[in-house]
Amino acid sequence: MSPLPRSAPAVRRLMGGQTPPPLLLLLLLLLCIPAAQGDCNLPPDVPNAQPDLRGLASFPEQTTITYKCNKGFVKVPGMADSVLCLNDKWSEVAKFCNRSCDVPTRLHFASLKKSYSKQNYFPEGFTVEYECRKGYKRDLTLSEKLTCLQNFTWSKPDEFCKKKQCPTPGELKNGHVNITTDLLFGASIFFSCNAGYRLVGATSSYCFAIANDVEWSDPLPECQEISPTVKAIPAVEKPITVNFPATKYPAIPRATTSFHSSTSKNRGNPSSGQLTLFRFLRGVAVIIIIVALILAKGFWHYGKSGSYHTHENNKAVNVAFYNLPATGDAADVRPSGN
């Protein structure tokens, strides 16, 4: 029964280090009897790691078991992480899981050198190096290295890469260049024109990285003068003069109106009835004069067509209106010759 004592420690490991009851111990020992026939016991303990048993209850000859590091530990590169059952014994395995810093700190101004890009094990005291990103230049007074400290955190980085500066944009003729912050990598500038000018080109430009240098994304625009709007002056049309032969504009007749009272005796102050009659006759006279003028103009236009001829000596016609008697008889209108 020599195999039994050798299997007892494996049984205790299955029970979490506790001694099982006698009956259960007997059953477990019976399960381990095949080990005497060449099978291995449970894989050995490895610090900071756990074996991946893959659900196996027995481990025949040539069985391989791989270990996984516990949380917070990382496999040391180059070291074995598995054991092999050979001649009912497991092969030797050394401690291969160790504490490590996490992935090195990511910096906006620098990147980790490529030699560390595929590495995942950074033990205490390990040092990594950085290189400046595009648009930045190295500040030689500061260190570009980070170290994994005793508490497995990275040392605080210095800003060992500084932004490069774009060239001075120059002056914008008839306009302004608005520099909001500075001329360093990533900065933006804005353009505007004076009153009376319009902007032709980009309204802004930013400093960006190209190859190993920096430059402005857009050149300076132009400020072109706005031409004043010229309003078209309408042409003045010349009057058209039409001459009609053998035609003269007749002279406007002047009318002379005289009023005589019905009696010569009443030369004193007129009565109210006489004033009313006088005003009435004056209104009638004005109307007659207006009608006469309209008729004279009509006759003149009619004469221009050749169907009417005015008096050859164009004598003016004087119309005399005699005062009507108080009885309201019709007025006697007669032309007076010279």
C-alpha positions in Angstrom: 0.0 0.0 0.0 2.9 2.3 -0.6 0.9 4.5 -3.1 -1.6 5.5 -0.4 0.6 7.7 1.6 1.8 9.4 -1.6 -1.8 10.1 -2.5 -2.9 11.5 0.8 -1.5 15.0 0.3 -3.3 15.2 -3.0 -6.6 14.2 -1.3 -6.0 16.9 1.3 -5.5 19.5 -1.5 -8.8 18.5 -3.0 -10.5 19.1 0.4 -9.0 22.5 0.7 -6.3 21.5 3.2 -8.7 19.9 5.6 -8.6 16.2 6.8 -11.7 14.4 5.4 -13.8 11.9 7.5 -12.5 8.3 7.6 -15.1 6.9 5.2 -14.7 9.7 2.6 -10.9 9.4 2.9 -11.2 5.7 2.1 -13.3 6.3 -1.0 -10.9 9.0 -2.2 -7.9 6.8 -1.6 -9.5 4.1 -3.7 -9.9 6.6 -6.5 -6.2 7.3 -6.3 -5.2 3.6 -6.6 -4.6 3.9 -10.4 -1.7 6.2 -9.6 0.2 3.1 -8.6 -0.2 2.0 -12.2 1.7 5.0 -13.7 -0.8 8.0 -13.4 0.3 11.2 -11.7 -1.4 12.8 -8.7 -2.8 16.3 -8.8 -0.5 18.9 -10.3 1.9 20.6 -7.8 1.3 24.1 -6.3 2.9 27.1 -8.1 3.1 30.5 -6.3 0.6 33.1 -7.6 -0.8 30.7 -10.2 -3.6 28.1 -10.6 -3.6 24.9 -12.8 -6.1 24.6 -15.6 -7.3 21.0 -15.0 -9.8 21.1 -17.9 -12.2 18.9 -15.8 -9.8 15.9 -15.6 -10.1 13.6 -12.6 -7.0 11.5 -13.5 -3.7 12.4 -15.1 -2.2 9.6 -17.1 1.3 9.5 -18.5 2.3 12.4 -20.8 -0.6 14.6 -19.5 0.3 18.3 -19.6 -1.3 20.9 -17.3 -0.9 24.6 -17.9 -1.1 27.3 -15.1 -2.6 30.8 -15.2 -1.4 33.7 -13.1 -3.6 35.0 -10.4 -5.2 38.5 -10.8 -2.6 41.2 -10.4 0.2 39.0 -11.5 1.9 38.6 -14.9 3.8 35.7 -16.4 7.5 36.4 -16.6 8.5 36.2 -20.2 10.6 33.2 -21.1 9.7 31.0 -18.1 7.7 27.8 -18.3 4.1 27.8 -17.2 3.1 24.1 -17.5 4.0 20.6 -16.1 4.3 17.2 -17.7 3.3 13.8 -16.1 6.2 11.5 -16.8 6.9 8.2 -14.9 4.1 8.9 -12.5 5.7 12.2 -11.6 5.2 15.9 -12.6 8.0 17.8 -14.1 9.6 20.6 -12.1 8.2 24.2 -12.6 9.6 27.4 -11.1 7.8 30.5 -10.0 6.8 32.3 -13.2 4.1 34.7 -12.0 5.2 38.0 -10.6 3.7 41.5 -9.8 3.9 44.0 -12.6 3.0 47.6 -13.4 0.2 48.1 -15.9 0.6 49.3 -19.4 2.8 52.4 -19.4 1.1 55.8 -19.2 -0.2 57.2 -22.4 1.0 60.8 -23.1 -0.5 63.3 -25.5 2.9 64.8 -26.4 4.9 61.5 -26.6 4.5 57.9 -27.6 6.2 54.7 -26.1 9.1 53.5 -28.2 8.3 50.5 -30.4 10.6 48.2 -28.5 8.1 48.2 -25.6 4.9 48.0 -27.7 4.5 44.2 -27.4 5.7 43.9 -23.8 3.2 43.3 -20.9 5.6 42.5 -18.0 7.0 45.5 -16.2 8.4 44.5 -12.8 9.4 46.8 -10.0 12.2 49.1 -11.1 11.7 48.6 -14.8 12.2 51.7 -17.0 10.5 52.6 -20.3 11.4 55.4 -22.8 9.3 57.7 -24.9 9.8 59.7 -28.1 8.1 63.0 -29.1 5.0 62.9 -31.3 4.7 64.9 -34.5 4.3 68.6 -33.8 6.5 68.5 -30.7 10.2 68.9 -30.1 12.3 67.3 -27.3 13.2 69.3 -24.2 16.6 68.0 -23.3 16.5 69.4 -19.8 13.8 66.8 -18.8 13.8 63.0 -18.7 11.9 61.0 -21.2 11.8 57.9 -19.0 9.2 56.4 -16.7 9.9 53.8 -13.9 7.7 51.1 -12.4 7.7 52.0 -8.7 7.5 49.7 -5.6 3.8 50.1 -5.4 3.6 49.0 -9.0 2.5 52.3 -10.4 4.4 54.4 -12.9 6.4 57.5 -12.0 4.9 60.9 -12.8 6.1 62.0 -16.3 7.6 65.5 -17.0 6.4 67.4 -20.1 9.7 66.6 -21.9 8.2 67.4 -25.3 7.1 71.0 -26.2 4.9 72.2 -29.0 6.6 73.5 -32.1 5.7 77.0 -33.4 4.3 77.9 -36.8 5.9 80.8 -38.6 4.5 84.3 -38.1 1.5 84.7 -40.6 2.4 88.2 -41.5 0.1 91.2 -42.1 -3.1 91.2 -44.0 -3.4 94.3 -46.2 -6.7 96.1 -45.6 -7.6 93.5 -42.9 -6.7 91.9 -39.6 -5.2 88.6 -38.4 -6.8 87.6 -35.1 -4.5 85.4 -33.0 -6.7 84.1 -30.2 -4.0 82.1 -28.3 -0.6 81.6 -29.8 1.2 80.3 -32.9 2.0 76.9 -31.5 1.0 73.5 -32.9 -2.8 73.1 -32.9 -3.5 76.8 -32.6 -6.0 78.6 -35.0 -5.9 82.1 -36.4 -8.8 84.0 -38.0 -9.0 86.6 -40.8 -11.2 89.7 -41.3 -11.3 92.7 -43.6 -11.8 96.4 -43.0 -15.0 98.1 -43.9 -15.5 98.5 -47.6 -13.5 95.3 -48.4 -14.5 91.7 -48.9 -12.5 88.6 -47.9 -11.3 86.4 -50.7 -9.9 83.1 -49.4 -10.0 81.1 -46.2 -11.5 82.7 -43.1 -9.2 80.9 -40.7 -6.0 78.7 -40.6 -4.6 76.2 -38.1 -1.1 75.1 -37.3 -0.7 71.4 -38.2 2.2 68.9 -38.3 3.7 67.9 -41.7 6.7 65.5 -41.8 9.0 66.7 -39.1 7.8 70.3 -39.1 4.7 72.4 -38.6 3.0 74.9 -41.0 -0.3 76.8 -41.5 -3.1 74.9 -43.2 -4.2 77.8 -45.4 -2.3 80.9 -46.8 -3.3 84.5 -46.0 -6.5 85.5 -47.9 -6.9 88.8 -49.8 -9.1 91.8 -48.9 -10.5 93.2 -52.1 -12.2 96.6 -52.3 -15.9 96.5 -52.8 -16.8 98.6 -56.0 -19.5 101.1 -55.3 -22.8 100.4 -57.1 -23.3 103.0 -60.0 -26.9 103.8 -60.6 -27.8 104.4 -64.2 -29.0 108.0 -64.8 -32.0 108.0 -67.1 -31.5 109.8 -70.4 -33.5 113.0 -70.7 -35.6 112.9 -73.8 -35.6 116.0 -75.9 -39.0 117.5 -76.7 -40.3 116.9 -80.2 -41.4 120.1 -82.0 -43.9 119.7 -84.8 -44.5 122.7 -87.0 -47.8 122.9 -88.9 -47.6 125.2 -91.9 -49.9 128.3 -92.3 -51.3 127.9 -88.8 -51.2 130.5 -86.1 -52.5 130.4 -82.6 -55.4 132.8 -82.4 -55.3 135.6 -79.9 -57.4 135.1 -76.9 -60.3 137.6 -77.1 -60.6 140.0 -74.2 -64.1 140.6 -73.0 -65.2 143.9 -71.6 -68.2 143.8 -69.4 -70.0 146.9 -68.3 -72.9 147.1 -66.0 -75.5 149.9 -66.1 -78.1 150.5 -63.4 -81.7 150.5 -64.5 -82.1 154.2 -63.5 -79.8 157.0 -63.2 -81.5 158.5 -60.2 -80.5 155.8 -57.8 -76.8 156.7 -57.4 -76.7 156.5 -53.7 -76.0 153.4 -51.6 -77.5 150.3 -53.3 -80.2 148.3 -51.5 -79.8 144.7 -50.5 -81.8 143.5 -53.5 -79.5 145.4 -55.8 -76.4 143.8 -54.2 -77.9 140.3 -54.7 -78.7 141.0 -58.3 -75.2 142.4 -58.9 -73.5 139.3 -57.5 -75.7 137.1 -59.6 -74.9 139.0 -62.8 -71.2 138.9 -62.0 -71.3 135.2 -61.6 -73.2 134.8 -64.9 -70.6 137.0 -66.6 -67.7 134.9 -65.4 -69.4 131.7 -66.6 -70.0 133.2 -70.1 -66.3 134.3 -70.3 -65.1 130.8 -69.5 -67.5 129.2 -72.0 -66.3 131.8 -74.7 -62.7 130.9 -74.0 -63.4 127.1 -74.3 -65.3 127.7 -77.6 -62.4 129.8 -79.0 -59.9 127.1 -78.2 -62.1 124.5 -79.8 -62.5 126.6 -82.9 -58.7 127.0 -83.1 -58.1 123.3 -83.0 -60.8 122.8 -85.5 -59.2 125.4 -87.8 -55.9 123.6 -87.7 -57.4 120.8 -89.7 -58.2 123.2 -92.5 -62.0 123.3 -92.2 -62.2 126.7 -90.4 -60.5 130.0 -91.2 -60.2 132.8 -88.7 -60.8 136.4 -89.6 -57.9 137.6 -91.7 -57.0 140.6 -89.5 -57.6 138.6 -86.3 -59.5 141.4 -84.7 -60.3 141.0 -81.1 -63.9 140.7 -80.3 -65.1 142.7 -77.4 -68.2 141.5 -75.8 -70.2 144.0 -73.9 -72.7 142.8 -71.4 -75.4 145.3 -70.6 -77.1 145.3 -67.3 -80.3 143.5 -67.3 -83.3 145.3 -65.9 -84.7 144.2 -62.6 -87.4 142.3 -64.4 -84.8 139.6 -65.4 -85.0 140.0 -69.2 -82.3 138.3 -71.3 -79.0 140.3 -71.7 -78.2 141.8 -75.0 -74.8 140.6 -76.2 -73.3 142.2 -79.2 -69.8 142.6 -80.6 -68.2 145.9 -80.7 -65.9 146.9 -83.5 -62.9 149.2 -83.3 
